[in-house]
Amino acid sequence: MRARFGHDGGAFTLIATDMPEHFTGPWLSGLGLGATGAMIAFSEPGDALGLRWGAAHEIWHRVIPFALVADLPDADYRAQAWFVEGATDYLAIKSLVLTGSITLDQAGSILSRQAREHASSPVRTQPADQIAARFWTDPAAQRWPYLNGGMIAAEIDHRMMRASGGTRQIEDAIAFMARSPDRSSQQLGRRLQEAVLAVAGVDVSDLVAQATQGPPIEVPGSLPNLCLASTQQTVPVFELGFDIHSMLDGDGTLRSVTGPARAAGLRPGLRLVRNTTVNRWDATAPVAWLVDTGAGQTTVSWLPASDRMVTARVFEPIPGCRPGQNQPDRSAVPGELHKLEGAGEVAADDAAYEDVVRVAGHPE
């Protein structure tokens, strides 16, 4: 971070513990503190994927937005969440892939789930200002900038790499922003647009306009920089049958049950004990919960699929593709482009630093 983005991230602390008993399952609940370099996570013991993704997201927040802005008032955060959260989400996934921390199949599963959410979001056609206004009160409005912004960041990255023959990536544009004297929190989209043009000669004004005005971006058909390609499929919308955050009492007692979960035998008044499967947002794979009926415990299993279908992208690994194989040739990049003020003291023979930039696809 110090060498590339001019920001001393310092140490990052991750405190992880099992969730309270009735919250165990495929959910990761945490308090991310990107500004201070910490994350407190309550995780299902088997959910290494969610834990890694959450930690990577918070680590990237040390750069986006904290290496880019002097201050980020709430109103600016909500208006720019497509970049602050969406681009951060995409770069977290990308970093995990390039470092081998997750498999291509896992990355494809994450992006496929996001594509399904993107296709079925109830707020996808609503004006950006209305979504920002309801950001803290409507879960769908809060989720949308992550989804749409992440896909926009992926498309910007794809365009930059395609136009430059692999010598420029979205990280280069963000490093350019970090060196700029412009610290405005209101115009992050404009600053990103200008940085991409300066670094790669690519015009992404249409994508920035989609992020701030709509319509929603079409999910990219392929992400060769992540060795993923997609096909369009008609898929059922994931429907667990209850909202674990808003439909549960403090002791895990169900308040409301709908759809296939109800048909399988879940009822209001039953108490959730433990999710006996680790399944993230896949409507085609059954989930199973151990529940307490008051007279004993039993396992209830069902397919978490609603009767509503959407056409969405499903991402799968590109055969024979190796992540990072077409990474930037830094010899083709002008020296000033990546020279950071105050970064000259970073030694080129620092083995740890060399390892980090190599796996991240930025060899010096």
C-alpha positions in Angstrom: 0.0 0.0 0.0 2.8 2.4 0.9 4.7 1.7 -2.3 1.8 1.6 -4.7 -0.8 3.9 -3.3 1.2 6.2 -1.1 -0.7 5.1 2.0 0.8 3.4 5.0 -1.8 0.8 5.8 0.0 -0.4 8.9 -0.9 -3.7 10.5 -4.4 -5.2 9.9 -6.1 -7.0 12.8 -8.7 -9.7 12.2 -10.5 -11.1 15.2 -12.7 -14.1 14.3 -14.9 -16.3 16.4 -17.7 -18.7 16.0 -21.1 -17.1 15.7 -23.6 -17.5 18.5 -25.2 -20.9 18.2 -28.4 -20.0 16.5 -26.6 -17.8 13.9 -24.2 -20.4 12.7 -24.5 -21.1 9.0 -23.4 -19.8 5.7 -23.5 -16.2 6.9 -20.6 -14.1 7.9 -21.4 -11.3 10.2 -18.8 -8.7 11.0 -17.9 -5.2 11.9 -15.4 -3.9 9.3 -13.2 -1.0 10.3 -11.2 -0.3 7.2 -10.3 3.2 8.5 -8.5 1.7 11.5 -7.3 -1.5 10.0 -9.4 -4.0 11.8 -12.3 -6.4 11.4 -14.3 -8.3 13.9 -16.0 -11.3 12.4 -18.4 -13.9 13.7 -18.1 -16.8 11.3 -19.3 -20.4 10.7 -16.1 -22.5 11.3 -16.2 -24.0 7.8 -16.8 -20.7 6.1 -13.2 -19.8 5.1 -14.3 -18.3 1.9 -16.5 -15.7 3.5 -13.9 -14.9 6.1 -11.2 -14.4 3.5 -13.4 -12.3 1.3 -14.5 -10.1 4.1 -11.0 -9.6 5.3 -9.7 -8.7 1.8 -12.6 -6.3 1.4 -11.7 -4.4 4.6 -8.0 -4.4 3.8 -8.8 -2.8 0.4 -10.7 -0.1 2.2 -7.4 1.2 3.5 -6.9 2.3 -0.2 -10.6 2.9 -1.2 -11.5 5.4 0.1 -8.9 6.3 2.7 -5.9 6.8 0.4 -8.0 8.9 -1.9 -10.0 11.3 0.2 -9.3 13.8 3.0 -12.7 13.1 4.5 -15.8 11.1 3.6 -19.1 12.5 4.9 -22.0 10.2 5.0 -23.9 11.9 2.1 -20.8 11.5 -0.1 -20.3 7.9 1.0 -23.9 7.0 0.1 -23.7 8.7 -3.3 -20.3 7.2 -4.1 -20.9 3.7 -2.6 -20.9 2.1 -6.1 -17.1 2.9 -6.1 -16.3 2.9 -2.4 -18.0 -0.5 -1.8 -18.4 -2.0 -5.3 -14.9 -1.5 -6.6 -13.5 -2.6 -3.2 -15.6 -5.8 -3.5 -14.3 -6.5 -7.0 -10.6 -5.8 -6.1 -11.0 -8.1 -3.0 -12.1 -11.0 -5.2 -9.3 -10.2 -7.7 -6.6 -10.1 -5.1 -7.8 -13.4 -3.6 -7.7 -15.0 -7.1 -4.2 -13.7 -8.0 -2.7 -14.7 -4.7 -4.2 -18.2 -4.9 -6.2 -17.6 -1.7 -9.4 -18.8 -3.4 -9.9 -21.1 -6.4 -11.3 -20.1 -9.7 -14.4 -22.2 -9.0 -14.9 -20.2 -5.7 -14.5 -16.9 -7.5 -16.9 -18.0 -10.2 -19.4 -19.0 -7.5 -19.1 -15.6 -5.8 -19.6 -13.7 -9.1 -22.4 -15.9 -10.2 -24.2 -15.2 -7.0 -23.7 -11.5 -7.4 -24.9 -11.7 -11.0 -28.1 -13.4 -9.8 -28.6 -10.7 -7.1 -27.9 -8.1 -9.8 -30.5 -9.5 -12.1 -33.2 -9.9 -9.4 -32.7 -6.8 -7.3 -36.0 -5.0 -6.6 -34.2 -1.6 -6.8 -32.2 -2.1 -10.0 -34.4 0.3 -12.0 -34.8 2.9 -9.3 -33.0 6.3 -9.5 -29.6 6.5 -7.9 -30.5 9.4 -5.6 -33.5 7.4 -4.2 -31.3 4.4 -3.6 -28.7 6.6 -1.8 -31.5 8.2 0.3 -32.7 4.7 1.5 -29.2 3.3 1.9 -29.4 2.9 5.6 -33.0 1.8 5.8 -33.6 -0.6 2.9 -31.4 -3.7 2.6 -31.9 -3.9 -1.1 -30.8 -0.3 -1.6 -27.8 -0.8 0.6 -26.8 -3.9 -1.4 -27.2 -2.4 -4.9 -24.1 -0.3 -5.0 -22.0 -3.3 -4.1 -23.5 -5.3 -7.0 -23.7 -2.7 -9.7 -20.5 -1.0 -8.7 -18.6 -4.3 -8.6 -19.6 -5.2 -12.1 -18.7 -1.7 -13.3 -15.3 -2.0 -11.7 -14.8 -5.4 -13.4 -15.7 -3.9 -16.8 -13.4 -0.9 -16.3 -10.6 -3.3 -15.5 -11.4 -5.4 -18.5 -11.4 -2.4 -20.9 -8.1 -1.1 -19.5 -6.4 -4.5 -19.9 -7.8 -5.1 -23.4 -6.8 -1.6 -24.7 -3.3 -1.8 -23.2 -2.4 -5.3 -24.0 -2.4 -6.2 -20.3 -0.1 -3.4 -19.2 -2.7 -1.3 -17.4 -5.3 -2.3 -14.8 -7.8 -0.6 -12.6 -5.2 -0.6 -9.8 -3.1 1.7 -11.9 -5.9 4.2 -12.1 -6.5 4.0 -8.4 -2.8 4.6 -7.7 -3.0 7.6 -10.0 -5.9 8.9 -8.0 -4.0 8.4 -4.8 -1.1 10.7 -6.0 -3.5 13.4 -7.2 -3.8 16.5 -5.1 -7.6 16.3 -5.6 -9.0 14.8 -2.4 -12.7 15.5 -3.2 -15.1 13.0 -1.8 -18.0 14.2 -3.9 -16.4 13.4 -7.3 -14.8 10.0 -6.9 -16.5 8.9 -10.1 -15.1 11.8 -12.1 -11.7 11.3 -10.6 -11.7 7.6 -11.5 -12.8 8.5 -15.1 -10.0 11.0 -15.5 -7.4 8.6 -14.0 -8.4 5.7 -16.4 -8.1 8.1 -19.3 -4.7 9.4 -18.2 -3.3 6.0 -17.4 -4.7 3.8 -20.2 -6.3 6.2 -22.7 -9.7 4.6 -22.2 -12.9 6.5 -21.9 -15.2 5.0 -19.3 -17.5 8.0 -19.0 -20.4 5.8 -20.0 -19.8 3.4 -17.1 -19.5 6.2 -14.6 -22.7 7.6 -15.9 -24.4 4.2 -15.5 -23.1 4.1 -11.9 -24.5 7.5 -11.0 -27.5 7.8 -13.2 -28.4 4.4 -14.6 -29.5 2.2 -16.3 -27.7 -0.7 -14.5 -24.7 -2.2 -16.3 -25.1 -5.4 -18.2 -23.0 -8.1 -16.4 -19.8 -8.7 -18.4 -19.8 -11.9 -20.5 -16.2 -12.7 -19.6 -13.5 -11.6 -17.2 -10.3 -12.9 -18.8 -8.2 -11.1 -16.2 -9.8 -13.5 -13.7 -9.9 -16.4 -16.1 -13.6 -16.5 -15.9 -16.2 -16.7 -18.7 -20.0 -16.7 -18.3 -23.1 -18.0 -20.0 -26.6 -16.7 -19.7 -28.9 -19.1 -17.9 -32.4 -18.8 -16.5 -32.1 -19.5 -12.8 -34.4 -19.4 -9.8 -34.0 -16.5 -7.4 -32.5 -17.6 -4.1 -35.1 -17.6 -1.3 -34.1 -19.0 2.0 -37.7 -18.6 3.4 -36.8 -16.4 6.3 -34.6 -13.4 6.9 -32.0 -14.3 9.5 -31.4 -10.7 10.4 -34.9 -9.3 10.7 -37.2 -12.3 11.2 -35.6 -13.9 14.2 -36.0 -13.3 17.9 -32.9 -13.0 20.0 -32.9 -16.7 20.8 -33.2 -17.8 17.2 -37.0 -18.4 17.2 -38.5 -18.0 13.8 -41.1 -15.3 13.4 -42.1 -15.8 9.7 -41.5 -18.6 7.3 -42.4 -18.7 3.6 -42.0 -20.6 0.4 -40.1 -23.9 0.2 -38.9 -23.6 3.8 -42.5 -23.6 5.0 -43.4 -26.5 2.7 -40.5 -28.5 4.1 -41.8 -28.1 7.7 -40.4 -24.9 9.2 -42.9 -22.9 11.1 -43.0 -19.8 13.2 -42.1 -20.6 16.8 -39.5 -23.2 15.9 -36.0 -22.3 17.1 -33.0 -22.5 14.7 -30.1 -24.4 16.3 -27.5 -24.9 13.5 -27.2 -24.9 9.8 -25.7 -28.3 8.9 -24.7 -27.2 5.4 -22.4 -24.5 4.1 -24.2 -23.2 1.0 -23.9 -19.6 -0.2 -26.7 -18.3 -2.2 -27.1 -21.3 -4.5 -30.7 -21.8 -5.2 -30.0 -25.2 -6.8 -28.3 -26.8 -3.8 -30.4 -27.8 -0.7 -29.9 -26.3 2.7 -30.5 -28.1 6.0 -31.1 -26.7 9.4 -31.2 -28.4 12.8 -34.2 -27.0 14.6 -35.6 -27.3 18.1 -39.4 -28.0 18.1 -39.7 -27.8 21.9 -40.2 -31.6 22.1 -36.8 -32.3 20.6 -34.5 -31.5 17.7 -34.9 -32.4 14.1 -33.2 -31.5 10.7 -35.3 -29.8 8.0 -33.9 -29.7 4.5 -35.2 -27.8 1.4 -34.2 -26.2 -1.9 -33.9 -22.5 -1.3 -35.5 -21.5 -4.6 -38.4 -19.2 -5.3 -40.8 -19.7 -8.1 -39.4 -16.5 -9.7 -36.9 -17.0 -12.5 -34.4 -14.5 -13.8 -31.9 -14.5 -16.7 -28.4 -14.1 -15.2 -24.8 -14.8 -15.9 -23.2 -17.9 -14.5 -19.4 -17.7 -14.3 -17.0 -20.6 -14.7 -13.3 -21.0 -15.1 -11.8 -20.6 -18.6 -10.1 -24.0 -19.4 -6.3 -23.7 -19.5 -6.3 -20.1 -18.3 -3.9 -19.2 -15.4 -4.7 -16.0 -13.4 -2.0 -13.4 -13.8 -0.5 -14.9 -16.9 -1.0 -11.7 -18.9 0.0 -9.3 -16.2 1.5 -5.9 -16.9 5.0 -5.5 -18.4 6.3 -2.7 -16.2 9.2 -2.0 -18.6 6.6 -0.5 -20.9 5.3 1.9 -18.3 6.8 5.4 -18.1 8.9 5.8 -14.9 6.9 8.7 -13.6 3.6 6.9 -13.9 4.2 4.6 -11.0 6.7 6.7 -9.0 5.1 7.7 -5.7 6.1 10.6 -3.6 7.8 9.3 -0.5 8.0 5.8 -1.8 11.6 5.9 -2.9 12.8 4.3 0.4 11.1 1.0 -0.4 14.0 -1.2 -1.3 13.7 -3.2 -4.5 15.4 -6.2 -2.8 12.9 -6.4 0.0 11.9 -10.0 -0.5 8.5 -9.7 1.2 7.7 -6.6 -1.0 8.8 -8.4 -4.1 6.6 -11.4 -3.3 3.6 -9.2 -2.8 3.9 -7.3 -6.0 4.7 -10.4 -8.0 1.6 -12.3 -6.9 -0.5 -9.2 -7.3 0.7 -9.0 -10.9 2.8 -5.9 -10.6 6.5 -7.0 -10.9 8.9 -4.1 -10.5 
